[in-house]
Amino acid sequence: MANVEQVQPKKGPSLVIQLAMLLAVTGAAIGMGWVSGGYLKGVGGPVPVPAAPENQSNAEQPSPAAEHAPGTGPTLVQLAPITTNLAAPADIWIRLEASVVYDAPQPPELTESIHQDLLAMVRTLKMHQIEGASGYQHLKADLEERAAIRSGGHARQVLIRTLLLE
């Protein structure tokens, strides 16, 4: 007869300890979620606007409309859509819809000259130059640089709304 050793199952932590650990980890997760949510939401909240003293007349206070009068800040101007073929391969067409952000209102002639300059630049593009995310970033940087040069630094940003290749 062979001696067969009785194999005892390994004893792990008790059920009570496992439940306690589960509750501790769950509580830590809830706490971290609450803290990060407060951080992302801005726990400070909105800044209160001080009330105007009552002894001043309304004529002395600038109106809220005067503080944010149109034409005093950044201006967004849509460019006409640019539709042309690429330099290589010539059978690929591109349609680019963009907008220009100016630091102040500019004459329409400046917007038209920026549009023509961007059209001329897009016609020189090759497909491999605009492939992938880095190609898109380089295209956007090139468009912004051309617009800034053409406008004498008044064009702050070029926003690409649509870029379609066919």
TORKOL-4160 file (C-alpha; in steps of 0.2 Angstrom, whole numbers, padded with zeros to 4 digits, m for minus):
166
<pt num="1" X="0000" Y="0000" Z="0000"/>
<pt num="2" X="0006" Y="0017" Z="m0004"/>
<pt num="3" X="0006" Y="0031" Z="0008"/>
<pt num="4" X="m0004" Y="0045" Z="0001"/>
<pt num="5" X="m0002" Y="0061" Z="0009"/>
<pt num="6" X="m0018" Y="0070" Z="0013"/>
<pt num="7" X="m0017" Y="0087" Z="0003"/>
<pt num="8" X="m0024" Y="0101" Z="0013"/>
<pt num="9" X="m0031" Y="0115" Z="0004"/>
<pt num="10" X="m0021" Y="0131" Z="0006"/>
<pt num="11" X="m0030" Y="0143" Z="0018"/>
<pt num="12" X="m0031" Y="0161" Z="0012"/>
<pt num="13" X="m0037" Y="0176" Z="0020"/>
<pt num="14" X="m0055" Y="0175" Z="0028"/>
<pt num="15" X="m0070" Y="0181" Z="0019"/>
<pt num="16" X="m0072" Y="0195" Z="0032"/>
<pt num="17" X="m0054" Y="0201" Z="0028"/>
<pt num="18" X="m0058" Y="0200" Z="0009"/>
<pt num="19" X="m0074" Y="0211" Z="0011"/>
<pt num="20" X="m0065" Y="0223" Z="0022"/>
<pt num="21" X="m0051" Y="0226" Z="0009"/>
<pt num="22" X="m0065" Y="0227" Z="m0005"/>
<pt num="23" X="m0073" Y="0241" Z="0004"/>
<pt num="24" X="m0057" Y="0250" Z="0008"/>
<pt num="25" X="m0052" Y="0250" Z="m0011"/>
<pt num="26" X="m0070" Y="0255" Z="m0016"/>
<pt num="27" X="m0069" Y="0269" Z="m0004"/>
<pt num="28" X="m0052" Y="0275" Z="m0010"/>
<pt num="29" X="m0058" Y="0275" Z="m0028"/>
<pt num="30" X="m0074" Y="0285" Z="m0024"/>
<pt num="31" X="m0063" Y="0297" Z="m0014"/>
<pt num="32" X="m0051" Y="0299" Z="m0028"/>
<pt num="33" X="m0065" Y="0302" Z="m0041"/>
<pt num="34" X="m0073" Y="0315" Z="m0030"/>
<pt num="35" X="m0056" Y="0324" Z="m0028"/>
<pt num="36" X="m0051" Y="0324" Z="m0046"/>
<pt num="37" X="m0069" Y="0329" Z="m0051"/>
<pt num="38" X="m0068" Y="0344" Z="m0040"/>
<pt num="39" X="m0051" Y="0348" Z="m0047"/>
<pt num="40" X="m0057" Y="0347" Z="m0065"/>
<pt num="41" X="m0073" Y="0357" Z="m0062"/>
<pt num="42" X="m0064" Y="0371" Z="m0053"/>
<pt num="43" X="m0068" Y="0370" Z="m0035"/>
<pt num="44" X="m0065" Y="0388" Z="m0033"/>
<pt num="45" X="m0081" Y="0392" Z="m0042"/>
<pt num="46" X="m0086" Y="0408" Z="m0051"/>
<pt num="47" X="m0078" Y="0424" Z="m0045"/>
<pt num="48" X="m0091" Y="0436" Z="m0038"/>
<pt num="49" X="m0092" Y="0453" Z="m0047"/>
<pt num="50" X="m0092" Y="0467" Z="m0034"/>
<pt num="51" X="m0108" Y="0477" Z="m0033"/>
<pt num="52" X="m0107" Y="0495" Z="m0039"/>
<pt num="53" X="m0109" Y="0508" Z="m0025"/>
<pt num="54" X="m0126" Y="0516" Z="m0024"/>
<pt num="55" X="m0120" Y="0534" Z="m0023"/>
<pt num="56" X="m0114" Y="0534" Z="m0041"/>
<pt num="57" X="m0125" Y="0539" Z="m0055"/>
<pt num="58" X="m0129" Y="0528" Z="m0070"/>
<pt num="59" X="m0121" Y="0541" Z="m0081"/>
<pt num="60" X="m0104" Y="0539" Z="m0073"/>
<pt num="61" X="m0103" Y="0520" Z="m0076"/>
<pt num="62" X="m0098" Y="0513" Z="m0092"/>
<pt num="63" X="m0111" Y="0502" Z="m0100"/>
<pt num="64" X="m0108" Y="0483" Z="m0102"/>
<pt num="65" X="m0111" Y="0485" Z="m0120"/>
<pt num="66" X="m0097" Y="0498" Z="m0122"/>
<pt num="67" X="m0084" Y="0487" Z="m0113"/>
<pt num="68" X="m0087" Y="0473" Z="m0126"/>
<pt num="69" X="m0091" Y="0484" Z="m0141"/>
<pt num="70" X="m0090" Y="0474" Z="m0158"/>
<pt num="71" X="m0075" Y="0477" Z="m0168"/>
<pt num="72" X="m0063" Y="0480" Z="m0153"/>
<pt num="73" X="m0057" Y="0462" Z="m0150"/>
<pt num="74" X="m0052" Y="0447" Z="m0160"/>
<pt num="75" X="m0062" Y="0445" Z="m0176"/>
<pt num="76" X="m0066" Y="0429" Z="m0185"/>
<pt num="77" X="m0068" Y="0430" Z="m0204"/>
<pt num="78" X="m0073" Y="0415" Z="m0215"/>
<pt num="79" X="m0063" Y="0412" Z="m0231"/>
<pt num="80" X="m0071" Y="0406" Z="m0247"/>
<pt num="81" X="m0069" Y="0388" Z="m0249"/>
<pt num="82" X="m0053" Y="0383" Z="m0258"/>
<pt num="83" X="m0055" Y="0369" Z="m0271"/>
<pt num="84" X="m0040" Y="0364" Z="m0282"/>
<pt num="85" X="m0030" Y="0349" Z="m0287"/>
<pt num="86" X="m0014" Y="0344" Z="m0278"/>
<pt num="87" X="0003" Y="0346" Z="m0286"/>
<pt num="88" X="0006" Y="0327" Z="m0285"/>
<pt num="89" X="m0003" Y="0316" Z="m0289"/>
<pt num="90" X="m0013" Y="0328" Z="m0300"/>
<pt num="91" X="m0029" Y="0318" Z="m0300"/>
<pt num="92" X="m0031" Y="0321" Z="m0282"/>
<pt num="93" X="m0043" Y="0336" Z="m0277"/>
<pt num="94" X="m0043" Y="0345" Z="m0261"/>
<pt num="95" X="m0057" Y="0356" Z="m0253"/>
<pt num="96" X="m0051" Y="0367" Z="m0239"/>
<pt num="97" X="m0063" Y="0378" Z="m0229"/>
<pt num="98" X="m0055" Y="0389" Z="m0216"/>
<pt num="99" X="m0057" Y="0404" Z="m0206"/>
<pt num="100" X="m0045" Y="0418" Z="m0200"/>
<pt num="101" X="m0044" Y="0425" Z="m0183"/>
<pt num="102" X="m0038" Y="0443" Z="m0183"/>
<pt num="103" X="m0032" Y="0453" Z="m0168"/>
<pt num="104" X="m0044" Y="0468" Z="m0174"/>
<pt num="105" X="m0056" Y="0470" Z="m0188"/>
<pt num="106" X="m0047" Y="0471" Z="m0205"/>
<pt num="107" X="m0052" Y="0477" Z="m0222"/>
<pt num="108" X="m0060" Y="0464" Z="m0234"/>
<pt num="109" X="m0045" Y="0466" Z="m0246"/>
<pt num="110" X="m0033" Y="0459" Z="m0234"/>
<pt num="111" X="m0044" Y="0443" Z="m0232"/>
<pt num="112" X="m0045" Y="0441" Z="m0250"/>
<pt num="113" X="m0026" Y="0442" Z="m0252"/>
<pt num="114" X="m0024" Y="0429" Z="m0238"/>
<pt num="115" X="m0037" Y="0418" Z="m0247"/>
<pt num="116" X="m0027" Y="0420" Z="m0264"/>
<pt num="117" X="m0010" Y="0416" Z="m0255"/>
<pt num="118" X="m0017" Y="0401" Z="m0246"/>
<pt num="119" X="m0024" Y="0395" Z="m0263"/>
<pt num="120" X="m0007" Y="0397" Z="m0271"/>
<pt num="121" X="0001" Y="0387" Z="m0257"/>
<pt num="122" X="m0012" Y="0373" Z="m0257"/>
<pt num="123" X="m0009" Y="0371" Z="m0276"/>
<pt num="124" X="0009" Y="0366" Z="m0272"/>
<pt num="125" X="0006" Y="0353" Z="m0260"/>
<pt num="126" X="0010" Y="0335" Z="m0263"/>
<pt num="127" X="0000" Y="0320" Z="m0255"/>
<pt num="128" X="0014" Y="0314" Z="m0245"/>
<pt num="129" X="0016" Y="0331" Z="m0236"/>
<pt num="130" X="m0001" Y="0331" Z="m0228"/>
<pt num="131" X="m0003" Y="0312" Z="m0224"/>
<pt num="132" X="m0006" Y="0308" Z="m0206"/>
<pt num="133" X="m0008" Y="0319" Z="m0190"/>
<pt num="134" X="0010" Y="0327" Z="m0192"/>
<pt num="135" X="0006" Y="0331" Z="m0210"/>
<pt num="136" X="m0010" Y="0340" Z="m0204"/>
<pt num="137" X="m0001" Y="0349" Z="m0191"/>
<pt num="138" X="0013" Y="0355" Z="m0203"/>
<pt num="139" X="m0001" Y="0361" Z="m0215"/>
<pt num="140" X="m0010" Y="0371" Z="m0202"/>
<pt num="141" X="0007" Y="0379" Z="m0196"/>
<pt num="142" X="0011" Y="0383" Z="m0214"/>
<pt num="143" X="m0006" Y="0391" Z="m0217"/>
<pt num="144" X="m0004" Y="0401" Z="m0201"/>
<pt num="145" X="0013" Y="0407" Z="m0206"/>
<pt num="146" X="0008" Y="0412" Z="m0223"/>
<pt num="147" X="m0008" Y="0421" Z="m0216"/>
<pt num="148" X="0003" Y="0430" Z="m0203"/>
<pt num="149" X="0016" Y="0436" Z="m0216"/>
<pt num="150" X="0002" Y="0442" Z="m0228"/>
<pt num="151" X="m0007" Y="0452" Z="m0215"/>
<pt num="152" X="0008" Y="0460" Z="m0207"/>
<pt num="153" X="0005" Y="0450" Z="m0191"/>
<pt num="154" X="m0013" Y="0454" Z="m0189"/>
<pt num="155" X="m0019" Y="0436" Z="m0193"/>
<pt num="156" X="m0017" Y="0427" Z="m0176"/>
<pt num="157" X="m0024" Y="0409" Z="m0181"/>
<pt num="158" X="m0030" Y="0400" Z="m0196"/>
<pt num="159" X="m0044" Y="0388" Z="m0191"/>
<pt num="160" X="m0047" Y="0373" Z="m0203"/>
<pt num="161" X="m0066" Y="0369" Z="m0203"/>
<pt num="162" X="m0065" Y="0356" Z="m0217"/>
<pt num="163" X="m0052" Y="0347" Z="m0226"/>
<pt num="164" X="m0058" Y="0335" Z="m0239"/>
<pt num="165" X="m0047" Y="0325" Z="m0252"/>
<pt num="166" X="m0054" Y="0316" Z="m0266"/>
